[in-house]
Amino acid sequence: MNKTSRFDLSVLLLLLGESPALPQSVQAKAQNVPEIPFESVPGLLKLPPTLHLGEAVGVATNSKGNIFVFTRSGETHLFEFQPNGTFVREIGRGLYGFLFAHAVRIDPQDNIWVVDEGTNMVIKFDPRGRVMMLIGRRPEPSEAPSEASAQPAPYRFNRPTDVAWDAAGNIFISDGYGNSRVAKYNKDGEFIKSIGSRGTAPAQFNTPHAIAVDSRGTVYVADRNNFRIQVFDNDLNYKTMYDQVGAPWAICISQGSHQYLYSSNSGSTNNEFVARFYTGEIYKMELDGTILGRFGKSGKQLGEFGSVHELDCRNPQEVLAGEITTWRVQKLLLNSKAGSVKVAR
């Protein structure tokens, strides 16, 4: 490529809102990773005729196996389905804290937590669907848009992204697009501490996009635009990082005595030019970062992934993936007997 071509490519990428280095960066460093065979269940979610799924940015399951989907449509909606995909109900319709969905998680008591990027709020519902706790506050119409702060206020978020808990009920929130931090609160929602600023050093972030906590209280942060997962102890002291699995848009940790970490190297949602550099696969890892395998790729067909935005892996052999550009949730059954990717019938 001559200098003019390189210049034209860089200009094009900048106009598209992307870094010129991005296409080379999005390829995962890990090589010769075993492929995990899986099946994708067709026609999973069964919505009433008058309801529609938009961008499926959030997906989670409770202890009964019910599926919760937080979706960006004409309005932000939170839907609940039975394990077989039968529609149960909508939660929080018309809620003041709903504007631009980002994540949904279910805690060990089956409370339902949502993170709304548009209202800068983290909202806890009880299993009945009644609001129980609020962290953050929706900006008033007269307020100017928030800017990144070197010392963010304890209860004021700037486009938060995800929430997780430890065994004691402490709450961890990735405050992602604006503040580039992780904040810790006690079980009553009282602020304890926060760490992070924008940058590339350890304990700095460039879009902390997802967060998970294992049974020992170790905290895992998907530092998406730095192409790494950062690992912290329960007091948010930096421990290590995993940088072999591409851009971690979504992460989750399975339950049980042997926990696994899953991470999605998701595709771009912005434009077709950049999207072709993304491979879209999901990685399965031990908690120490050892890569056990990978499955899937970018695409629009069943068994392919259209920008996975959230993962649920309560059952390590049954992963749910919420996708942006395909407006769907897929149920992925790992280690099928077929020995290759197929569509479940």
GUBA-160432 format. One record per residue (C-alpha): residue number from 1; residue in three letters; x, y, z. Coordinates in steps of 0.2 Angstrom, whole numbers, plus 5000, padded with zeros to 4 digits. Each point is the difference from the previous one (the first is absolute). Example, Ala and Ser with C-alpha at 12.3 -4.5 7.8 and 13.67 -1.06 7.14 Angstrom:
% GUBA-160432
1	ALA	5062	4978	5039 .
2	SER	5006	5017	4997 .
END
This chain:
% GUBA-160432
1	MET	5000	5000	5000 .
2	ASN	5007	5017	4995 .
3	LYS	5000	5015	5011 .
4	THR	4985	5008	4992 .
5	SER	4990	4984	5002 .
6	ARG	5005	4999	5019 .
7	PHE	4995	5018	5002 .
8	ASP	4983	4997	4991 .
9	LEU	4997	4985	5011 .
10	SER	5004	5010	5016 .
11	VAL	4989	5014	4995 .
12	LEU	4986	4988	4996 .
13	LEU	5001	4992	5017 .
14	LEU	5001	5017	5009 .
15	LEU	4984	5005	4991 .
16	LEU	4992	4984	5006 .
17	GLY	5005	5004	5018 .
18	GLU	5013	4986	5001 .
19	SER	5018	5000	5004 .
20	PRO	5011	4997	4984 .
21	ALA	5009	4986	5011 .
22	LEU	4983	4991	5003 .
23	PRO	4999	4987	4986 .
24	GLN	5017	4993	5005 .
25	SER	4996	5000	5018 .
26	VAL	4983	4991	5000 .
27	GLN	5007	4983	4996 .
28	ALA	5003	4990	5015 .
29	LYS	5018	4996	5004 .
30	ALA	4996	4982	5005 .
31	GLN	5005	4987	4987 .
32	ASN	4995	4982	4997 .
33	VAL	4986	5001	5012 .
34	PRO	4989	4984	5000 .
35	GLU	4982	5002	4992 .
36	ILE	4986	4996	5012 .
37	PRO	4986	4991	4991 .
38	PHE	4983	5008	5004 .
39	GLU	4982	5000	4994 .
40	SER	4989	5016	4999 .
41	VAL	4981	4998	5004 .
42	PRO	4989	5008	4987 .
43	GLY	4985	5010	5004 .
44	LEU	5004	5002	5019 .
45	LEU	4990	5015	5005 .
46	LYS	4981	5000	4996 .
47	LEU	4994	5018	5002 .
48	PRO	4981	5005	4999 .
49	PRO	4995	5007	4982 .
50	THR	5000	5018	5007 .
51	LEU	5018	5000	5007 .
52	HIS	5016	5000	4991 .
53	LEU	5018	4997	5005 .
54	GLY	5013	5014	4996 .
55	GLU	5018	5000	5004 .
56	ALA	5002	4986	5013 .
57	VAL	5013	5009	5010 .
58	GLY	4996	4990	5016 .
59	VAL	4997	4982	5004 .
60	ALA	5000	4991	5017 .
61	THR	4991	4985	5008 .
62	ASN	4994	4997	5018 .
63	SER	5001	4984	5011 .
64	LYS	4984	4993	4991 .
65	GLY	5008	5002	4983 .
66	ASN	4988	5014	4995 .
67	ILE	5008	5012	4987 .
68	PHE	5001	5019	5002 .
69	VAL	5003	5011	4985 .
70	PHE	5004	5019	5001 .
71	THR	4997	5007	4982 .
72	ARG	5001	5016	4991 .
73	SER	4985	5002	4989 .
74	GLY	4988	5014	4997 .
75	GLU	5001	5001	5019 .
76	THR	5011	4991	5012 .
77	HIS	4992	4984	5006 .
78	LEU	5004	4987	5013 .
79	PHE	4992	4983	4995 .
80	GLU	4999	4983	5010 .
81	PHE	4998	4983	4991 .
82	GLN	4999	4983	5007 .
83	PRO	5015	4988	4997 .
84	ASN	4992	4994	4983 .
85	GLY	4998	5018	4994 .
86	THR	4981	5002	5004 .
87	PHE	4996	5018	5004 .
88	VAL	4996	5004	5018 .
89	ARG	4999	5019	5003 .
90	GLU	5008	5017	4997 .
91	ILE	5008	5008	5016 .
92	GLY	5001	5019	5003 .
93	ARG	4990	5006	4985 .
94	GLY	5001	5019	4999 .
95	LEU	5013	5000	5015 .
96	TYR	5009	5017	5002 .
97	GLY	5016	4991	5001 .
98	PHE	4998	4992	4982 .
99	LEU	5008	5009	4985 .
100	PHE	5014	4991	4992 .
101	ALA	5003	4982	5006 .
102	HIS	5017	4993	5003 .
103	ALA	5000	4985	5011 .
104	VAL	4989	4988	5011 .
105	ARG	5006	4989	5014 .
106	ILE	4992	4988	5013 .
107	ASP	5007	4999	5017 .
108	PRO	5001	4985	5011 .
109	GLN	4983	5004	5008 .
110	ASP	4992	5002	4983 .
111	ASN	4999	5019	5001 .
112	ILE	5000	5007	4982 .
113	TRP	5013	5014	4997 .
114	VAL	5001	5011	4985 .
115	VAL	5013	5013	4994 .
116	ASP	4993	5014	4990 .
117	GLU	5014	5009	4990 .
118	GLY	4988	5015	4995 .
119	THR	4993	5004	5018 .
120	ASN	5017	4996	5009 .
121	MET	4991	4989	5012 .
122	VAL	5002	4982	5007 .
123	ILE	4982	4994	5005 .
124	LYS	4996	4985	5012 .
125	PHE	4983	4991	4998 .
126	ASP	4995	4987	5012 .
127	PRO	4994	4983	4992 .
128	ARG	4982	5007	4999 .
129	GLY	5006	5015	4989 .
130	ARG	4999	5014	5013 .
131	VAL	5014	5012	5001 .
132	MET	5010	4997	5016 .
133	MET	5016	5011	4998 .
134	LEU	5007	5014	4989 .
135	ILE	5018	5004	4997 .
136	GLY	5004	5016	4990 .
137	ARG	4987	5013	4994 .
138	ARG	4993	5004	4983 .
139	PRO	5006	5017	4994 .
140	GLU	4987	5014	5000 .
141	PRO	4996	5007	4983 .
142	SER	5008	5017	5005 .
143	GLU	5017	4991	5004 .
144	ALA	5014	5001	4988 .
145	PRO	5006	4983	4993 .
146	SER	5013	4992	5013 .
147	GLU	5018	5001	4996 .
148	ALA	5014	4988	5006 .
149	SER	5006	5005	5017 .
150	ALA	5017	4996	5008 .
151	GLN	4990	4997	5017 .
152	PRO	4983	4995	4996 .
153	ALA	4987	5002	5013 .
154	PRO	4995	4984	5010 .
155	TYR	4982	4999	4994 .
156	ARG	5001	5009	4983 .
157	PHE	5004	4989	4985 .
158	ASN	5005	5004	4982 .
159	ARG	4992	4987	4989 .
160	PRO	5002	4985	5011 .
161	THR	5002	4983	4992 .
162	ASP	4998	4985	5012 .
163	VAL	4997	4994	5018 .
164	ALA	5006	4985	5011 .
165	TRP	5001	4994	5018 .
166	ASP	5011	4990	5012 .
167	ALA	4994	4987	5012 .
168	ALA	4997	5014	5014 .
169	GLY	4989	5009	4988 .
170	ASN	5012	5014	4996 .
171	ILE	4996	5009	4984 .
172	PHE	5012	5003	4986 .
173	ILE	4996	5012	4986 .
174	SER	5010	5003	4984 .
175	ASP	4997	5018	4996 .
176	GLY	5006	4999	4983 .
177	TYR	4999	5012	4986 .
178	GLY	5002	5016	5009 .
179	ASN	5009	4997	5016 .
180	SER	5011	4985	4996 .
181	ARG	4999	4994	5018 .
182	VAL	4993	4985	5011 .
183	ALA	4991	5005	5015 .
184	LYS	4996	4989	5016 .
185	TYR	4985	5002	5011 .
186	ASN	4994	4989	5015 .
187	LYS	4984	4990	4999 .
188	ASP	4990	5015	5006 .
189	GLY	5007	5010	4985 .
190	GLU	5012	5011	5010 .
191	PHE	5015	5005	4991 .
192	ILE	5017	4992	5006 .
193	LYS	5013	5005	4987 .
194	SER	5003	5001	4981 .
195	ILE	5015	4998	4989 .
196	GLY	5005	5005	4983 .
197	SER	5003	5013	4987 .
198	ARG	5001	5000	4981 .
199	GLY	5017	4993	4994 .
200	THR	5009	4984	4996 .
201	ALA	5010	4997	5017 .
202	PRO	4994	4986	5012 .
203	ALA	4984	5006	5009 .
204	GLN	4997	5013	4986 .
205	PHE	4986	4996	4988 .
206	ASN	4994	5005	4982 .
207	THR	4982	4995	5001 .
208	PRO	4998	4987	5014 .
209	HIS	4985	4992	4992 .
210	ALA	4996	4985	5011 .
211	ILE	5004	4994	5017 .
212	ALA	4999	4983	5009 .
213	VAL	5004	4993	5018 .
214	ASP	5005	4982	5004 .
215	SER	4996	4990	5015 .
216	ARG	5016	5006	5009 .
217	GLY	4996	5018	4997 .
218	THR	5012	5003	4986 .
219	VAL	4994	5014	4988 .
220	TYR	5002	4999	4981 .
221	VAL	4998	5015	4989 .
222	ALA	4998	5000	4982 .
223	ASP	5011	5014	4994 .
224	ARG	4993	5000	4983 .
225	ASN	5010	5013	4990 .
226	ASN	5016	4995	5008 .
227	PHE	4997	4982	4994 .
228	ARG	5002	4992	5017 .
229	ILE	4992	4993	5016 .
230	GLN	5007	5008	5015 .
231	VAL	4999	4990	5017 .
232	PHE	4999	5008	5017 .
233	ASP	4998	4993	5018 .
234	ASN	4984	5004	5010 .
235	ASP	5008	5017	5006 .
236	LEU	5003	5005	4981 .
237	ASN	5018	4998	5001 .
238	TYR	5008	4995	4983 .
239	LYS	5005	4982	4998 .
240	THR	5003	4996	4982 .
241	MET	4993	5001	4982 .
242	TYR	4995	4988	4986 .
243	ASP	5003	5008	4983 .
244	GLN	4999	4985	4988 .
245	VAL	4982	4999	4996 .
246	GLY	4997	5016	4990 .
247	ALA	4987	5014	5005 .
248	PRO	4990	4994	5015 .
249	TRP	4983	5007	4997 .
250	ALA	4991	4988	5011 .
251	ILE	5006	4988	5014 .
252	CYS	4992	4989	5012 .
253	ILE	5005	4987	5014 .
254	SER	4991	4983	5002 .
255	GLN	4993	4994	5016 .
256	GLY	5005	4983	5009 .
257	SER	5015	4994	5008 .
258	HIS	5011	5002	4985 .
259	GLN	4997	5017	4992 .
260	TYR	5004	5005	4982 .
261	LEU	5003	5017	4993 .
262	TYR	4992	5004	4983 .
263	SER	5004	5015	4989 .
264	SER	4994	5006	4983 .
265	ASN	5011	5008	4987 .
266	SER	4985	5008	4993 .
267	GLY	4999	5009	4983 .
268	SER	4998	5018	4997 .
269	THR	4983	5008	5000 .
270	ASN	5005	5016	4990 .
271	ASN	5003	4996	4982 .
272	GLU	5003	4986	4987 .
273	PHE	5018	5005	4997 .
274	VAL	5006	4998	5017 .
275	ALA	4989	4985	5004 .
276	ARG	5010	4989	4988 .
277	PHE	5015	5000	5011 .
278	TYR	4990	4993	5015 .
279	THR	4999	4981	5002 .
280	GLY	4986	5000	5013 .
281	GLU	5005	4984	5009 .
282	ILE	4996	4996	5018 .
283	TYR	5014	4993	5011 .
284	LYS	4999	4988	5015 .
285	MET	5013	5002	5013 .
286	GLU	5006	4994	5017 .
287	LEU	4999	5014	5013 .
288	ASP	5019	5001	4999 .
289	GLY	4999	5005	4982 .
290	THR	5004	4983	4992 .
291	ILE	4990	4999	4984 .
292	LEU	4991	4984	4998 .
293	GLY	4992	5003	4983 .
294	ARG	4989	5011	4989 .
295	PHE	4984	4999	4991 .
296	GLY	4991	5010	4986 .
297	LYS	5004	5014	4989 .
298	SER	4992	5016	4994 .
299	GLY	4985	4999	4988 .
300	LYS	4982	5002	4998 .
301	GLN	4995	4981	5000 .
302	LEU	4994	4989	5014 .
303	GLY	5016	4994	5009 .
304	GLU	5009	5016	4995 .
305	PHE	5001	5016	5010 .
306	GLY	4995	5018	4996 .
307	SER	5009	5010	5013 .
308	VAL	4998	4991	5016 .
309	HIS	4996	5013	5014 .
310	GLU	4997	4989	5015 .
311	LEU	5002	4982	5005 .
312	ASP	4992	4989	5013 .
313	CYS	5009	4984	5005 .
314	ARG	4991	4994	5016 .
315	ASN	5001	4983	4993 .
316	PRO	5018	4998	4992 .
317	GLN	4993	4989	4986 .
318	GLU	4986	5011	4996 .
319	VAL	5005	5018	4995 .
320	LEU	4987	5014	4996 .
321	ALA	5007	5014	4988 .
322	GLY	4991	5016	4998 .
323	GLU	5004	5008	4983 .
324	ILE	4999	5018	4994 .
325	THR	5000	5000	4981 .
326	THR	4989	4984	4998 .
327	TRP	4987	5005	5013 .
328	ARG	4999	4983	5008 .
329	VAL	5006	4989	5014 .
330	GLN	5007	4983	4997 .
331	LYS	5001	4985	5011 .
332	LEU	5017	4991	4997 .
333	LEU	5001	4982	5005 .
334	LEU	5019	4996	5002 .
335	ASN	5009	4983	4997 .
336	SER	4987	4993	4989 .
337	LYS	5002	4982	4994 .
338	ALA	5001	5005	4982 .
339	GLY	5018	5006	5002 .
340	SER	4997	5016	4990 .
341	VAL	4989	5015	5000 .
342	LYS	4982	4996	4995 .
343	VAL	4983	5007	5002 .
344	ALA	4989	4991	5013 .
345	ARG	4984	4994	4993 .
END
